[in-house]
Amino acid sequence: MPILQKMLFHAAARLAKDPEARAKAAALMEDEVKPRAKQVRQTMRDAAAEADPRQEPARFAGILTRRLKNQMTRKP
């Protein structure tokens, strides 16, 4: 396991030093990750409005899971 860990850390360090890889990662973050995170946050808020997670955690989890699965299967 330590060999694999060293290899992964070495690869991550090389990528962190590469300006082209950093630019790609920044673009990916802005173009794909942030919009999806905003969409998931809104879905969580909608589910929380329908079922209070503190009072009905199982119902909230069911609603949230169903909505997230539906979002993942839909193609934009």
N, C-alpha and C positions, 0 to 999 in steps of 0.2 A: 504493500500500500504506500509506503513512503516514496517509492520510485515514481509511481503514478502521480502522487501529490506534487513532487518536485517538477515533473514534466508539465503538469497543468499550470503551476505557478510561473514556470519559465515561459510558457507560451503566453500567459496573460501579461507578463511583464514586457515581452516583445511586442505584443499588440498595443499595449499602453504607450509605448515609445513611438509607434508608427503613426505619423500624422494622417495618412490616408485612411487607415483603419479607424482612427478616432473621428474623422469627419463622417465616415459612413455610419458609425455608431450614433453620432449625434443626429444625423439625418433620419435614421431609423427610429430613434427615440421621438423626434418631433412628428414624423409622418405617420407612424403606426402605433407606437406604444401609448403615447399620451391620449390620442383620440379614443382608443379602446378603454383606457383607464377611466376616462370621463364617462363613457357609455356605461361601464360597469358600476361606477359610483351612482349614476342616475338610476340604474336598475335597482341597486340596493336601497336607495331612498324610496323608490316607488313601492318596493316590497315591504319596507318598514312602515310605510304609511298604511298599507293594507293589513299587516299583522305586526303588532308590537313585538320586537325580538326579546324584550325583557319579560313579557307576559306569556307569549306563545312562541318559544324558540323553535319548536319542531315545525309548526306551521310556517313560520318565517323562512326556515331553512328549505322547506319544500317548495314554497313559492319562488324563492330566489334561485334554487337549483333548476326548477322548470324554466324560468325565464332565461337564465344563462345558457341552458342547453338549447333553447329555441334560438337565441341570438347566435350561437356558434354554428348551428346548422343552416341558418339563412346566409345566402351569399350576397354580399353588398353589390 
